[in-house]
């Protein structure tokens, strides 16, 4: 029952579990991208405010300088003594918040080492105000204190462009010049403000951008002025009370702003934290990019807001999922109950209660139809079961009848097998008979010839022919041995000696006598390696038949030349003691693809020269004695048959 509920629950909730997180992920990705665009637009707006303030500062400095030149006091003092003019310039510089203010007559303009475009424009009769970078010696000429204030030691900054400089001693200044056209006094009034370490300037930008409620005063913002890539004025903190003067911007930002000249809006690592940052390139009066104006606000609060929004959405999804499960189960109860009842009935039927039925389930539609159809199927199953039982009884009767027929056929097969064994034995005797006839003829001829000599030549004086008589005796004995072994081999084994232990050594030696005619046909050497072995449990006649078969096969496999090795040795297999006979030859061996078939009935590699039953019958005889016969190929050539028999 649980599996039905679980499967239906998974089927119903899979779209919610799979698609909703995917939609949430897509929505959050899109929302995050839009949110980041809003943040970038926001920092872009902040950067515009900061740049407008810088432009306003430049315009204000130029306007104030123009106002001084146009004042009555300035015109009257130009005809005063040099000391009065210097005093007036100092007071005016302090009042205007400038770091330097001086008058440059026309005849001294050519003495300027730097050909400042601001000076050139004022000499042409038009006021000008620009950002310029003064070298250390230029600042020293204006004021030693000013040159000292401009020095900013560089701090090693990760990700910045590598440099060998230790300090930044140049000064970024607001450089203004107004033409003076008083009768008798033609020249230029030059003034300016050093921006290095000008914390009032940078704090004013920060307050203007981030402490204004209409632009989002709750943001944690910073502002920085860069000379090249070095922070020369900033409210970014290196430590709690230490501003990050002398730190440098990353190589990526430097390349984008100073090298490529584009405004950078995006996420950037500033000193020790991530900020949503805006960088604006600053150009001097020559049109070269000499620095950057930066504003940015801390990214962490906004990342926290995004994470909280994501977690809130995930919590809402989990809550919806948790509420959906019980609601679904409650609504699907009308499906679960009939299905569970069907499952119970099927379980009872599976246990053998074929009469169990579902009956009315109280459900309409497909569920009710399925229940009714299932009851109909159960009726059919019960009816077929009755018929199957009837057929089973009839089938059992037929099986008993077939079993009796098979038993009779098996007895006939056993009888046929015994006839095949006898046929193979007779075939072996037939092969041996030709050799035996040859062996018998020679001794008989010798006997007859020598007997004639004795009778015709010597008569009773037999002393001179003792050697011939001895030879006659030897040949006659040989005839008797051969004939005796042959008769023993051909004798029926009705009276088996299974229950008595037999010694394999004399049996092997007897077999060699029987097949000597096969061996002596060619240059075949027989090597006997007999170890001390126990008596084995087998029929001596059957063992003799197996050994003769193996030796004859080995002789035929080698042709006219080779070596046969007969090795008798004790061997224990699977904890059972026994003895083994290995018959090895130096012939061509058995093809590897035929090794598994050599003991099959009618298998032979000598077409037209045998029945193919020799090895099959040998295997049957060995297995009937409780033994095992195996075959394998030898290296580099030859084959080995091993007959293992259990100890008596």
C-alpha positions as CSV (number, residue, x, y, z in Angstrom):
1,X,0.0,0.0,0.0
2,X,2.8,2.4,0.8
3,X,4.3,1.9,-2.6
4,X,1.0,3.0,-4.3
5,X,0.8,6.1,-2.2
6,X,4.5,6.8,-2.7
7,X,4.3,6.4,-6.5
8,X,1.2,8.5,-6.9
9,X,2.7,11.1,-4.6
10,X,5.9,11.3,-6.6
11,X,3.9,11.4,-9.8
12,X,1.9,14.3,-8.6
13,X,4.6,16.3,-6.9
14,X,7.4,15.7,-9.5
15,X,6.5,18.8,-11.5
16,X,6.4,20.8,-8.4
17,X,9.7,19.4,-7.0
18,X,11.6,19.6,-10.3
19,X,10.0,22.5,-12.3
20,X,9.5,24.9,-9.4
21,X,13.2,25.0,-8.3
22,X,14.2,25.4,-11.9
23,X,11.8,28.3,-12.3
24,X,13.0,29.7,-9.0
25,X,16.6,29.4,-10.2
26,X,15.8,31.1,-13.5
27,X,13.9,33.8,-11.7
28,X,16.6,34.4,-9.1
29,X,19.2,34.5,-11.9
30,X,17.2,37.0,-13.8
31,X,16.4,39.0,-10.7
32,X,20.1,39.0,-9.6
33,X,21.2,40.2,-13.0
34,X,18.6,43.0,-13.0
35,X,19.6,43.8,-9.4
36,X,23.2,44.0,-10.4
37,X,22.3,46.3,-13.3
38,X,20.4,48.6,-10.8
39,X,23.5,48.6,-8.6
40,X,25.7,49.5,-11.5
41,X,23.3,52.2,-12.6
42,X,23.3,53.5,-9.1
43,X,27.1,53.7,-8.8
44,X,27.1,55.3,-12.3
45,X,24.8,58.0,-10.9
46,X,27.1,58.4,-7.9
47,X,30.1,58.7,-10.2
48,X,28.3,61.4,-12.3
49,X,27.6,63.4,-9.1
50,X,31.3,63.1,-8.1
51,X,32.5,64.2,-11.5
52,X,30.0,67.1,-11.5
53,X,31.4,68.2,-8.2
54,X,35.0,68.0,-9.6
55,X,33.9,70.0,-12.6
56,X,32.2,72.5,-10.3
57,X,35.4,72.8,-8.3
58,X,37.3,73.6,-11.5
59,X,34.8,76.1,-12.6
60,X,34.6,77.7,-9.1
61,X,38.4,78.1,-9.0
62,X,38.5,79.7,-12.4
63,X,35.5,82.0,-11.5
64,X,37.1,83.1,-8.2
65,X,40.4,83.8,-10.0
66,X,38.6,85.9,-12.7
67,X,36.8,87.7,-9.9
68,X,40.1,88.6,-8.2
69,X,41.5,89.9,-11.5
70,X,38.4,92.0,-12.1
71,X,38.4,93.4,-8.5
72,X,39.2,97.1,-7.9
73,X,41.5,96.1,-5.0
74,X,43.6,93.9,-7.3
75,X,43.9,96.7,-9.9
76,X,45.0,99.2,-7.3
77,X,47.5,96.9,-5.7
78,X,49.2,96.1,-9.0
79,X,50.6,99.6,-8.8
80,X,51.7,99.1,-5.2
81,X,55.0,97.8,-3.9
82,X,56.1,94.2,-4.4
83,X,55.7,93.5,-0.6
84,X,52.1,94.7,-0.6
85,X,51.3,92.6,-3.6
86,X,52.8,89.5,-2.0
87,X,50.8,90.1,1.2
88,X,47.6,90.6,-0.8
89,X,48.3,87.3,-2.7
90,X,48.8,85.4,0.5
91,X,45.6,86.7,2.0
92,X,43.6,86.1,-1.1
93,X,45.1,82.5,-1.5
94,X,44.0,81.7,2.1
95,X,40.6,83.2,1.6
96,X,40.0,81.3,-1.6
97,X,41.4,78.1,-0.2
98,X,44.1,77.8,-2.8
99,X,47.5,76.2,-2.2
100,X,49.4,78.7,-4.5
101,X,48.6,82.0,-6.1
102,X,51.1,84.2,-8.1
103,X,51.2,86.8,-10.8
104,X,53.2,86.0,-14.0
105,X,54.1,89.0,-16.2
106,X,54.2,88.6,-19.9
107,X,57.9,88.9,-20.0
108,X,58.3,86.0,-17.7
109,X,55.9,83.6,-19.5
110,X,58.8,82.4,-21.6
111,X,60.7,81.4,-18.5
112,X,58.2,78.7,-17.6
113,X,59.8,75.3,-18.1
114,X,56.6,73.6,-18.7
115,X,54.5,74.8,-21.7
116,X,51.2,74.5,-19.8
117,X,48.2,74.8,-22.1
118,X,46.4,76.6,-19.2
119,X,49.1,79.3,-19.3
120,X,49.1,79.5,-23.1
121,X,45.3,79.9,-23.2
122,X,45.4,82.7,-20.6
123,X,48.3,84.4,-22.5
124,X,45.9,84.3,-25.5
125,X,43.4,86.3,-23.4
126,X,41.0,83.5,-22.2
127,X,40.7,82.1,-18.7
128,X,41.3,78.4,-18.2
129,X,41.1,75.8,-15.5
130,X,42.3,72.2,-15.8
131,X,43.7,69.3,-13.9
132,X,47.5,69.1,-14.2
133,X,50.2,67.0,-12.7
134,X,53.2,68.9,-11.3
135,X,56.6,67.4,-10.9
136,X,58.4,67.5,-7.6
137,X,60.7,70.3,-8.6
138,X,57.8,72.4,-9.8
139,X,56.0,72.0,-6.5
140,X,59.2,72.8,-4.7
141,X,59.5,76.1,-6.6
142,X,55.9,77.0,-5.6
143,X,56.3,75.9,-1.9
144,X,58.6,73.4,-0.2
145,X,55.7,72.5,2.2
146,X,53.5,71.9,-0.9
147,X,56.1,69.5,-2.3
148,X,56.4,67.7,1.0
149,X,52.6,67.3,1.2
150,X,52.5,65.8,-2.3
151,X,54.7,62.8,-1.4
152,X,52.7,59.6,-0.9
153,X,54.7,56.4,0.0
154,X,53.5,53.5,-2.1
155,X,52.1,50.4,-0.4
156,X,52.4,47.0,-2.0
157,X,49.0,46.1,-3.4
158,X,47.9,42.6,-4.6
159,X,46.7,42.5,-8.3
160,X,48.3,45.9,-9.1
161,X,50.7,46.4,-11.9
162,X,54.2,45.7,-10.7
163,X,56.4,48.8,-10.1
164,X,59.9,49.6,-8.8
165,X,58.8,53.0,-7.4
166,X,58.7,53.5,-3.7
167,X,56.8,56.8,-3.5
168,X,54.6,59.0,-5.6
169,X,56.1,62.5,-5.4
170,X,54.1,64.2,-8.2
171,X,51.2,66.4,-7.4
172,X,47.7,66.5,-9.0
173,X,46.5,70.1,-8.9
174,X,43.5,72.2,-10.0
175,X,45.4,74.5,-12.3
176,X,43.8,77.9,-13.1
177,X,45.0,80.9,-15.0
178,X,43.3,84.3,-15.7
179,X,44.7,87.0,-18.1
180,X,45.6,90.4,-16.5
181,X,45.1,93.4,-18.8
182,X,45.6,96.4,-16.5
183,X,47.3,99.3,-18.2
184,X,51.0,99.0,-17.5
185,X,50.5,95.4,-16.1
186,X,49.9,92.7,-18.6
187,X,50.3,89.1,-17.6
188,X,48.6,86.1,-16.0
189,X,47.3,85.4,-12.5
190,X,47.9,81.7,-11.7
191,X,46.4,79.8,-8.9
192,X,45.6,76.3,-7.9
193,X,44.9,73.6,-5.3
194,X,46.9,70.5,-4.6
195,X,44.7,67.4,-4.5
196,X,47.3,65.1,-3.0
197,X,46.2,64.3,0.6
198,X,43.3,66.8,0.1
199,X,40.9,65.0,2.5
200,X,38.4,67.9,2.6
201,X,37.9,67.5,-1.2
202,X,37.4,63.8,-1.1
203,X,35.3,63.8,2.1
204,X,33.1,66.5,0.5
205,X,32.5,64.2,-2.5
206,X,31.7,61.2,-0.2
207,X,29.3,63.3,1.9
208,X,27.7,64.7,-1.2
209,X,27.1,61.3,-2.7
210,X,26.4,59.0,0.2
211,X,25.0,61.2,3.0
212,X,22.2,62.6,0.9
213,X,18.9,60.9,1.7
214,X,17.6,61.3,-1.8
215,X,20.5,59.2,-3.2
216,X,20.5,56.5,-0.6
217,X,22.2,57.7,2.5
218,X,22.2,54.3,4.1
219,X,24.9,52.9,1.8
220,X,28.4,52.5,3.1
221,X,30.2,54.4,0.3
222,X,33.8,55.6,-0.4
223,X,35.4,58.0,-2.7
224,X,39.0,58.2,-4.0
225,X,41.2,60.3,-6.3
226,X,43.9,58.5,-8.2
227,X,47.1,59.9,-9.6
228,X,47.8,57.4,-12.3
229,X,46.9,54.2,-10.3
230,X,47.9,55.5,-6.9
231,X,45.4,56.6,-4.3
232,X,46.5,60.2,-3.4
233,X,43.3,61.2,-1.6
234,X,40.7,58.7,-0.3
235,X,38.4,57.8,2.6
236,X,38.9,54.1,2.0
237,X,40.3,52.7,5.2
238,X,43.4,50.5,5.3
239,X,42.9,50.0,9.0
240,X,40.3,51.6,11.3
241,X,41.9,55.0,11.6
242,X,44.4,54.7,8.7
243,X,43.4,55.8,5.2
244,X,44.6,53.7,2.3
245,X,46.8,56.4,0.8
246,X,49.5,54.9,-1.4
247,X,47.6,51.7,-2.3
248,X,47.1,51.1,-5.9
249,X,44.2,50.0,-8.2
250,X,44.2,46.5,-9.8
251,X,45.8,46.0,-13.2
252,X,42.4,45.1,-14.7
253,X,40.8,48.4,-13.7
254,X,43.9,50.3,-14.6
255,X,43.9,48.8,-18.1
256,X,40.2,49.5,-18.6
257,X,40.2,53.1,-17.3
258,X,43.7,54.6,-18.0
259,X,44.7,52.5,-21.0
260,X,41.4,52.2,-22.8
261,X,39.8,55.4,-21.5
262,X,36.5,53.9,-20.6
263,X,34.3,54.4,-17.5
264,X,34.4,51.3,-15.3
265,X,31.1,50.2,-13.6
266,X,31.0,47.0,-11.8
267,X,32.2,44.8,-9.0
268,X,35.8,45.4,-7.8
269,X,38.0,44.5,-4.8
270,X,39.0,47.7,-3.1
271,X,41.9,47.3,-0.6
272,X,40.2,44.8,1.7
273,X,36.6,44.3,0.6
274,X,34.3,44.0,-2.4
275,X,32.6,47.2,-3.6
276,X,30.1,48.1,-6.4
277,X,32.5,50.6,-8.0
278,X,32.7,53.3,-10.6
279,X,36.0,54.6,-12.0
280,X,36.1,57.7,-14.3
281,X,39.3,58.7,-16.2
282,X,40.8,62.1,-15.5
283,X,42.6,64.0,-18.3
284,X,45.0,66.9,-17.8
285,X,45.3,70.1,-19.9
286,X,47.4,68.2,-22.5
287,X,44.5,65.7,-23.0
288,X,46.4,62.8,-21.4
289,X,44.8,60.4,-18.9
290,X,46.6,61.1,-15.7
291,X,44.3,59.7,-13.0
292,X,40.9,58.4,-12.0
293,X,38.0,59.5,-9.9
294,X,36.4,56.7,-8.0
295,X,33.2,56.2,-6.0
296,X,31.7,53.0,-4.7
297,X,29.6,51.4,-2.0
298,X,30.1,48.2,0.0
299,X,28.7,45.1,-1.7
300,X,28.2,43.0,1.4
301,X,24.8,44.5,2.4
302,X,23.3,44.0,-1.0
303,X,24.7,40.4,-1.2
304,X,23.1,39.8,2.2
305,X,19.8,41.1,0.8
306,X,20.1,38.8,-2.2
307,X,20.9,35.8,0.0
308,X,18.0,36.6,2.3
309,X,15.6,36.9,-0.7
310,X,16.8,33.6,-2.0
311,X,16.5,31.9,1.3
312,X,13.0,33.4,1.7
313,X,11.9,32.0,-1.6
314,X,13.4,28.6,-0.9
315,X,11.6,28.6,2.5
316,X,8.4,29.5,0.8
317,X,8.9,26.7,-1.7
318,X,9.5,24.2,1.1
319,X,6.5,25.4,2.9
320,X,4.3,25.0,-0.2
321,X,5.7,21.5,-0.8
322,X,5.1,20.5,2.9
323,X,1.5,21.7,2.6
324,X,1.0,20.1,-0.7
325,X,1.8,16.5,0.5
326,X,-1.0,16.2,3.1
327,X,-3.5,18.0,0.9
328,X,-2.7,15.7,-2.0
329,X,-3.0,12.6,0.2
330,X,-6.3,13.8,1.5
331,X,-7.6,14.5,-2.0
332,X,-6.3,11.2,-3.4
333,X,-7.8,9.0,-0.7
334,X,-10.6,8.0,-3.0
335,X,-7.9,6.4,-5.3
336,X,-5.7,4.9,-2.6
337,X,-8.4,2.9,-0.8
338,X,-9.7,0.9,-3.8
339,X,-6.1,0.2,-5.0
340,X,-5.1,-1.0,-1.5
341,X,-8.1,-3.3,-1.4
342,X,-7.2,-4.7,-4.8
343,X,-3.6,-5.2,-3.6
344,X,-4.9,-7.2,-0.6
345,X,-7.1,-9.4,-2.7
346,X,-4.3,-10.1,-5.1
347,X,-2.0,-11.0,-2.2
348,X,-4.7,-13.5,-1.0
349,X,-5.0,-15.0,-4.5
350,X,-1.2,-15.3,-4.7
351,X,-1.3,-17.4,-1.5
352,X,-3.8,-19.8,-3.1
353,X,-7.2,-18.4,-2.1
354,X,-8.6,-18.3,-5.6
355,X,-12.2,-17.6,-4.4
356,X,-11.3,-14.2,-3.0
357,X,-13.1,-11.3,-4.8
358,X,-12.9,-7.5,-4.6
359,X,-16.6,-6.8,-4.8
360,X,-18.0,-3.2,-4.9
361,X,-15.4,-0.5,-4.1
362,X,-17.6,2.5,-4.0
363,X,-15.5,4.3,-6.6
364,X,-16.8,5.6,-9.9
365,X,-15.0,5.8,-13.2
366,X,-11.9,3.9,-14.2
367,X,-11.1,2.6,-10.7
368,X,-14.6,0.9,-10.4
369,X,-14.2,-0.6,-13.9
370,X,-10.8,-2.0,-13.1
371,X,-12.1,-3.6,-9.9
372,X,-15.0,-5.2,-11.7
373,X,-12.7,-6.4,-14.5
374,X,-10.3,-7.8,-12.0
375,X,-13.1,-9.9,-10.4
376,X,-13.9,-11.2,-13.9
377,X,-10.3,-12.2,-14.4
378,X,-10.2,-13.9,-11.1
379,X,-13.3,-16.0,-12.1
380,X,-11.5,-17.0,-15.2
381,X,-8.3,-17.9,-13.3
382,X,-10.3,-20.1,-10.9
383,X,-12.0,-21.9,-13.7
384,X,-8.7,-22.4,-15.5
385,X,-7.1,-23.7,-12.3
386,X,-9.8,-26.4,-12.1
387,X,-9.2,-27.4,-15.6
388,X,-5.4,-27.4,-15.1
389,X,-5.7,-29.7,-12.1
390,X,-7.7,-32.1,-14.2
391,X,-5.1,-32.0,-17.0
392,X,-2.4,-32.4,-14.4
393,X,-3.8,-35.7,-13.2
394,X,-4.0,-36.9,-16.8
395,X,-0.5,-35.7,-17.5
396,X,0.8,-37.6,-14.4
397,X,-0.7,-40.8,-15.8
398,X,1.0,-40.2,-19.1
399,X,4.3,-39.4,-17.4
400,X,4.2,-42.7,-15.5
401,X,3.5,-44.5,-18.8
402,X,6.4,-42.7,-20.5
403,X,8.7,-43.4,-17.6
404,X,8.1,-47.1,-17.9
405,X,8.9,-46.9,-21.6
406,X,12.0,-44.9,-20.9
407,X,13.2,-47.5,-18.3
408,X,12.8,-50.2,-20.9
409,X,14.6,-48.2,-23.5
410,X,17.4,-47.5,-21.0
411,X,17.8,-51.2,-20.4
412,X,18.1,-51.7,-24.1
413,X,20.7,-48.9,-24.3
414,X,22.8,-50.6,-21.5
415,X,22.7,-53.8,-23.4
416,X,23.7,-52.0,-26.6
417,X,26.6,-50.4,-24.8
418,X,27.9,-53.7,-23.5
419,X,27.8,-54.9,-27.1
420,X,29.7,-51.9,-28.2
421,X,32.3,-52.6,-25.5
422,X,32.7,-56.1,-26.8
423,X,32.8,-54.9,-30.4
424,X,35.6,-52.5,-29.6
425,X,37.4,-55.3,-27.7
426,X,37.1,-57.6,-30.6
427,X,38.4,-54.8,-32.9
428,X,41.4,-54.4,-30.7
429,X,42.0,-58.2,-30.8
430,X,41.7,-58.0,-34.6
431,X,44.5,-55.4,-34.7
432,X,46.7,-57.5,-32.5
433,X,46.0,-60.7,-34.3
434,X,48.1,-59.7,-37.4
435,X,51.1,-59.1,-35.2
436,X,50.6,-62.2,-33.2
437,X,50.5,-64.3,-36.4
438,X,53.8,-62.8,-37.5
439,X,55.3,-63.5,-34.1
440,X,54.0,-67.1,-34.2
441,X,55.2,-67.9,-37.7
442,X,58.9,-67.1,-37.1
443,X,59.3,-69.3,-34.1
444,X,57.4,-72.1,-35.8
445,X,59.7,-71.9,-38.9
446,X,62.8,-72.0,-36.6
447,X,61.4,-75.0,-34.7
448,X,60.7,-76.9,-37.9
449,X,64.0,-76.0,-39.6
450,X,66.1,-77.0,-36.6
451,X,64.2,-80.1,-35.9
452,X,64.8,-81.2,-39.5
453,X,68.5,-80.5,-39.0
454,X,68.7,-82.6,-35.8
455,X,66.8,-85.4,-37.3
456,X,68.6,-85.5,-40.7
457,X,72.2,-84.7,-39.7
458,X,73.0,-85.7,-36.1
459,X,70.5,-88.3,-35.1
460,X,71.1,-89.1,-31.5
461,X,74.3,-87.2,-31.3
462,X,72.8,-84.0,-30.1
463,X,75.8,-82.5,-28.3
464,X,77.0,-80.4,-31.2
465,X,73.5,-78.7,-31.7
466,X,72.8,-77.7,-28.1
467,X,72.6,-74.0,-29.1
468,X,70.0,-74.7,-31.7
469,X,68.0,-76.8,-29.2
470,X,68.2,-73.9,-26.7
471,X,67.0,-71.5,-29.3
472,X,64.1,-73.9,-30.1
473,X,63.2,-73.9,-26.4
474,X,63.3,-70.1,-26.2
475,X,61.1,-69.6,-29.2
476,X,58.6,-72.1,-28.0
477,X,58.4,-70.3,-24.7
478,X,57.9,-67.0,-26.4
479,X,55.0,-68.5,-28.4
480,X,53.5,-69.7,-25.2
481,X,53.7,-66.3,-23.5
482,X,52.3,-64.4,-26.5
483,X,49.4,-66.8,-26.9
484,X,48.7,-66.8,-23.1
485,X,48.6,-63.0,-23.0
486,X,46.4,-62.9,-26.0
487,X,44.0,-65.3,-24.5
488,X,43.9,-63.4,-21.3
489,X,43.2,-60.2,-23.1
490,X,40.4,-61.7,-25.1
491,X,38.8,-63.5,-22.1
492,X,35.4,-62.3,-21.0
493,X,35.3,-60.3,-17.8
494,X,32.1,-61.8,-16.3
495,X,34.1,-62.6,-13.2
496,X,35.5,-59.2,-12.4
497,X,38.1,-58.7,-9.8
498,X,36.7,-55.3,-8.7
499,X,36.7,-56.3,-5.1
500,X,40.3,-57.2,-5.1
501,X,43.2,-54.8,-5.4
502,X,45.2,-55.1,-8.6
503,X,48.8,-54.1,-9.3
504,X,49.1,-51.8,-12.4
505,X,52.9,-52.6,-12.9
506,X,52.5,-56.2,-14.3
507,X,49.4,-55.2,-16.2
508,X,51.3,-52.5,-18.0
509,X,54.2,-54.9,-18.7
510,X,51.7,-57.5,-20.2
511,X,50.2,-54.8,-22.4
512,X,53.7,-53.9,-23.8
513,X,54.1,-57.6,-24.8
514,X,50.7,-57.5,-26.6
515,X,51.5,-54.3,-28.6
516,X,55.2,-55.1,-29.2
517,X,54.4,-55.8,-32.9
518,X,53.0,-52.3,-33.3
519,X,56.1,-50.8,-31.6
520,X,58.7,-52.8,-33.5
521,X,57.4,-51.7,-36.9
522,X,59.4,-48.5,-36.6
523,X,62.1,-46.7,-34.6
524,X,60.0,-46.2,-31.4
525,X,61.6,-46.2,-28.0
526,X,59.5,-47.2,-24.9
527,X,60.6,-45.7,-21.5
528,X,59.0,-47.1,-18.4
529,X,59.1,-45.0,-15.2
530,X,57.5,-47.1,-12.4
531,X,57.3,-45.7,-8.9
532,X,55.9,-47.4,-5.8
533,X,52.2,-47.2,-6.1
534,X,49.2,-48.7,-4.1
535,X,47.0,-51.4,-5.4
536,X,44.0,-49.9,-7.2
537,X,40.3,-50.9,-7.4
538,X,39.5,-51.9,-11.0
539,X,38.9,-54.8,-13.3
540,X,42.2,-56.0,-14.7
541,X,40.8,-56.9,-18.1
542,X,39.1,-53.5,-18.5
543,X,42.3,-51.7,-17.4
544,X,44.3,-53.8,-19.9
545,X,41.9,-52.8,-22.7
546,X,42.3,-49.1,-21.8
547,X,46.2,-49.3,-21.7
548,X,46.4,-51.1,-25.0
549,X,44.1,-48.6,-26.6
550,X,46.2,-45.6,-25.3
551,X,49.6,-47.2,-26.4
552,X,48.3,-48.1,-29.8
553,X,46.9,-44.6,-30.3
554,X,50.3,-43.2,-29.2
555,X,52.2,-45.4,-31.7
556,X,49.9,-44.4,-34.5
557,X,50.2,-40.7,-33.6
558,X,54.1,-40.9,-34.0
559,X,54.3,-42.9,-37.2
560,X,57.6,-44.7,-37.7
561,X,59.7,-42.8,-35.1
562,X,59.3,-41.4,-31.6
563,X,59.3,-42.1,-27.9
564,X,56.6,-43.4,-25.6
565,X,56.9,-42.8,-21.9
566,X,54.8,-44.9,-19.4
567,X,54.9,-43.3,-16.0
568,X,53.3,-44.9,-12.9
569,X,53.1,-42.8,-9.8
570,X,51.0,-42.4,-6.7
571,X,48.6,-39.4,-6.6
572,X,46.0,-38.1,-4.2
573,X,43.0,-36.2,-5.7
574,X,40.5,-34.3,-3.5
575,X,41.8,-36.1,-0.5
576,X,41.4,-39.6,-2.1
577,X,44.5,-41.7,-2.5
578,X,45.1,-43.4,-5.8
579,X,47.6,-44.2,-8.6
580,X,48.0,-42.6,-12.0
581,X,49.4,-43.9,-15.3
582,X,50.6,-41.2,-17.7
583,X,51.1,-42.2,-21.4
584,X,53.2,-39.6,-23.2
585,X,54.2,-39.6,-26.9
586,X,56.2,-37.3,-29.1
587,X,53.7,-37.1,-31.9
588,X,51.9,-34.1,-33.3
589,X,49.5,-33.8,-30.4
590,X,45.7,-33.1,-30.5
591,X,44.5,-29.9,-32.2
592,X,43.5,-27.4,-29.5
593,X,40.0,-26.9,-30.9
594,X,39.5,-30.7,-30.7
595,X,40.8,-31.4,-27.2
596,X,37.3,-31.2,-25.7
597,X,35.9,-33.7,-28.1
598,X,38.5,-36.6,-28.0
599,X,36.3,-38.7,-25.6
600,X,33.1,-38.2,-27.7
601,X,31.7,-41.4,-29.3
602,X,32.7,-41.9,-32.9
603,X,35.3,-39.1,-32.7
604,X,38.5,-39.9,-34.7
605,X,41.3,-38.1,-36.5
606,X,42.0,-41.2,-38.6
607,X,39.2,-41.3,-41.1
608,X,38.5,-44.8,-42.4
609,X,40.9,-46.5,-39.9
610,X,38.8,-47.0,-36.9
611,X,35.3,-46.8,-35.2
612,X,36.0,-43.7,-33.2
613,X,34.8,-45.5,-30.0
614,X,38.2,-46.4,-28.4
615,X,38.7,-43.4,-26.2
616,X,34.9,-43.0,-25.5
617,X,34.8,-46.6,-24.2
618,X,38.1,-46.2,-22.3
619,X,36.6,-43.2,-20.6
620,X,33.5,-45.1,-19.7
621,X,35.5,-48.1,-18.3
622,X,37.7,-45.7,-16.2
623,X,34.7,-43.8,-14.8
624,X,32.9,-47.0,-14.0
625,X,35.9,-48.0,-11.9
626,X,35.6,-44.6,-10.1
627,X,38.6,-43.1,-11.9
628,X,39.3,-40.2,-14.2
629,X,41.0,-40.1,-17.6
630,X,42.3,-36.7,-19.0
631,X,44.3,-35.4,-21.9
632,X,46.6,-32.5,-22.6
633,X,49.2,-31.4,-25.2
634,X,52.8,-31.3,-24.3
635,X,55.5,-28.7,-25.2
636,X,57.1,-28.6,-27.7
637,X,55.1,-31.4,-29.2
638,X,53.2,-34.6,-28.2
639,X,50.2,-35.5,-26.1
640,X,49.7,-37.0,-22.6
641,X,46.8,-39.2,-21.4
642,X,46.6,-39.7,-17.7
643,X,44.5,-42.5,-16.1
644,X,43.9,-42.1,-12.4
645,X,42.3,-44.9,-10.3
646,X,41.4,-45.0,-6.6
647,X,43.4,-47.0,-4.2
648,X,41.9,-50.4,-3.2
